[in-house]
Amino acid sequence: MTSIQGKGDQPEEPGVVGEAQIGDGVRGVSHAEYKGGVVGVNDNDTPRAGPGVYGQSPGTGVVGESTTWHGVFGHTTSTSGGHGVSGDGDVGVSGVGRKWIGVYGETNADPNVGASGIWGDGKDSGDGVKGHAKAPGKAGVAGFQLGNAGPGIFGQGAPAGHFQGDVVVTGDLVLPGADYAEELTVASDEVTPGTVVVLDEAGQIRPCTKEYDARVAGVVSGGRGVKSSLVLDRHDNGAPVALMGKVWALADASTHPVRAGDMLTTSGRLGHAQVVTDPSRAFGAIIGKALTDLSSGRGLVRVLVTAG
């Protein structure tokens, strides 16, 4: 049978009141398995339903303590963004781990819905997730992919990552682009991806206009949409010129077809390469070696960049 029962019919009238000067105002004790010492239920089914349990104090509003498991546990069956546990304050959620994890999050959601064990949202005022570490050899933020089927840490943005200090990589550094480039200042609006460029008197680049030009700087990266793996010295009004690797270049095969393996130099066609047919004129004017053919006319050929 019920030991104590109370009922309140007014908005500010509680069903049960307990008051004490030096002890607990209300204490509940249960000896049954999976039963609470104190249970609060609010069965209002409107969007304005109040909490099942409410705590108010100049100190801690609600305290939970356990000798073997969770001090406080929250559970929700909401499918519209409800939280099992939610915090609102100068610090929304705080956790202190004496022997293990301060804050732990886990998700069992479908991998295609974008869920995460822990989600941080900085809105317009701060970092989404921030981590600090003081112990030697420990990371401020650490990510592990235990299935070896994806990245340990993923970044997306502009830029996707920013580092202040040295970066140490113990494995391979895999870059999906096709060349290694450095930005040079552009002197002409006609400089576009694939353009063969030369240096002018001010050290800026413009499209080539004559054969065997020893002022050749190289080929502007980005032809056919293939980006550079690495670009050095990015700056305003700069264009990436391939220093090493494979790059698509404009070529003119009007007078001589381009075959894979041919050495290429500047041509009289604006911004185009051509086959070296007179090696005596090519010293210092080599762009690279053709990797694809161009039988006639003008088009793009893939070039293995070789300065010389």
N, C-alpha and C positions, 0 to 999 in steps of 0.2 A: 504494500500500500504506500501511497505518497505521504512522506513525513511532513513536508511543508508545501503549501500551494497558495498562490496569490494571483489576483486578476486586477488589471487596471483598464478602465474604460475611457480615460481622458488622455489627450495627446502627451501631456507631460507627467502623467501619473504612472509610476512603475508598478509592475505586478508584485514584485517582492523587493523589500528594502532591508538592507543590513547595515548597521553602523557600529563602529567600535572606536574607542579612543586610542588604544595601544595595541590592538590585535587586528586580525583580518575582519573586514566588514562582512564578507560572505565567504564561507569555506565549504567546499563540497568534496566528499571522499567516496570513491567507488572501489569495491574489491573484485568486481567482475572483469573478465577478459574483454578487451576492446571496447570498454565503456569509459566515458569521461567522468572525471570527478565533478566538473561543472560543464553543462551543455547549454548553449544558447541557440535558439532557432527563431528566425524571422521568416514566416511563410507568406509574406506579402508578395504577390506575383506581378506587381507593376514595376516599371523601370525605376521608380523611386523607392524601392524596397530598402530598408535599413540593414545594418549589419546584424549577423547572428550574435556576435559578441563584440562589445565596445568597451574600451578602456581609456580612462582619462587621468592624467597625472602631470604635475610639474616635472616629475622625473620620467620614468618609463611608463608609457601607457599600457602596454601589455608585455608580460614576461612569461616565457616558457622555459622549463628546466627539465632535463632528462639525464639519467645516469648512463643510459645505454644507446640512445638514438637521438632523434631530432628534438631540439628544445621547442621549436615552433614549426608547425607543418601546415601548409595551405594547399587546397585542392579545388580545382574548378572544372566543370564540364562544359564551360562556355565554348561556343564555336565562332564567337564574334570579337575575339581579342581580349577576353577576360584573363586575369592573372591569378595563378595559384597563390602568389604572394606579391603584394605591391607596396611600395614605399613612396612617400611624398614628403620632402623636406629639403633642408640645405644639402643633406646627403640622403638620396632616395633609399638606397639599400646599402647596408654596411655589414661586413662580415669579418670576424677575427678568428683565425685558426691557431690554436695553441700547439697542435702537433701535426696538422695537415692543412686542408684547403680553407681559405677565408671565405670565399664565395664559390659555390659550385652550381653549374647549370648543365642540364642534359636534355636532349630532345630525341624523340622516337618518331618524328614526323616523316612523311614521305620525302625522299631526297630531292624531289623536283619542285617543292613548294618554297624553297629558299629559307627554310627554318634554320635555327642555330641553337647550340647549347646556351650560349650567352650572346646577347645582342646589346650593343651600345649605340645610342643615337645622340650626337652632340647638338642637334638642331642648329641654331645660328650662333651659338655662344661658346662651343668648346669641342674637344676631341670626342669622337664616338667611343673609343676605348683607349685608356691610358694605363700604362703599367710602370712601376718603379721597382728597382732592385738595388740592394746595397751589398749583398754577399758576393765575394769574389767568384767570377765564372758563371754567375747567374744572370739570366736575361730579364729585362724589364717586361717584355712580352714574348712569350714562346708559343710556337704552334707546332703540332705534330700530326702527321697523317699516318695513322697506324696501319692502314691497309696498303700503303705504298702504291696507291692508285690515283694520287692527286697531290697538289701542293700542300706543304706544311703551313705556309702563309700566303694569302692571296691579296693583292692590292689592285684597286681600280680607281683611276682618277687622273688628274692632270697636274702634276705627274702621278703615276701609280705608286711611286715610292720616293722618299726623300731621306737621305742619310747625312748626318753631321759627324764626320770622323771616318776612320778606316773601315773598309768592308773586307771581310775574310770569307773566301769561298773554298771549301775543301773538296768539292766535286767539280764536275764540268759546268761551265757557264754556257748555256744554250741560248743563242740569239736567233730568232726566226728570219731576220733580214738576209740580204745577199751581199752587202758590201760594208766597208769601213770608211767613213767619210768625215770631212771637216768642212765647216761652213766658211765660205769666203764671201766678202761683201759684193753685192750685185751692182753693176753700173748700167744695166740695160734691162728694160721690161721684156726683152725677147729671150731672156734666160729662163727656160722651162725644163722639166725633167727630161733627160735624154740628150740635152744640148751639149755639144762639144764646145768648151769655153777656153779662152785665152786671157792672160793678164794684160791690163792696160798700164799706162804710165803711172797711175796712182795705186797699182796693186789690186785693183778690183777686176771682176770677171765680166766678160761680154762674149757673145758667140764668135767663133772663129770665122774668118772671111777669106783666108788664103791658104794655099797648100804648104805643107811642111813648116808650119809656124812653130819656132822654138819657144815661143811664149806660152805654149799650150799648158793649161792647168789641169785638164782632165775632162770628165763627163759628169754632168749634174745627175745625182741619184734620183730615183723615183720613177724611171721609165716603166711603162706598163703597170704602174701601181706597186712595184716592188720597192719596199722601204729599205733604208739602211739598217744594219744591225746595230751600229754605234755611230753617233754623230758627235764630233768634238766642237767646242767653241761656238755653241749656238748663240746667235745675236740677231738683233733687228736688221732687216734688209740683207740677210744672209741666205745663201743657198748651199746645200750639202754637195760637195764635190768628192767623188769616190777616190780614195787613196789606195785601196786594196780590195780585192774581191771581184765579184761579177756584177755587171751593170748593163742595162739596156741603153744603147746609144743610137742616135740618128746617124744614118750612113747614106752615102751617095754611090750607087753602083752604075751610074749612067755610062761611064767610060770603061769601067773594069769591074767584073763581078766580084763579090766578096765571098770567100770560101773559109770554112772553119780552119783555123790555123794561120790565116793571113795576119800580118802585122798591119796596124791601122795608124793613120796620122790625120792631121787636119786637112780639110778640103777647101776649095774656093766657094762651095755652097754654104750659105749661112748656117753655122751651128752643126755641120755634118762632118762625119769622118769619111775617109776613103782608104783604099788599099795602098800600101807602100809599094810603088813600082820602081822607085829610084832610091836604093838604100843610101847612096852617097848624100842625099839631102835630108835623110830621116834622123840624123843624130840630134838628140835633144827634143825631137818632135813626135816621139812615139806615144800613142794613147794606150795601146794594149793589143791583145791578140783576139781575133774573132773566134767566137764559139759556135756561131750559127751562120748560115749562108744567106746571101741576098743576091739573086741572079742578075737583077737589073732594076733600074729606077731608084727610087728613094724609099727608105723604110727604117725599121729598127733592127739592129743586130745585137746579140749579146756579146759582151766583151769581158775578157779577163784583164783587169787593169794592170798595166805594166808601165811604169814611168821610165822614160829614157829617150 
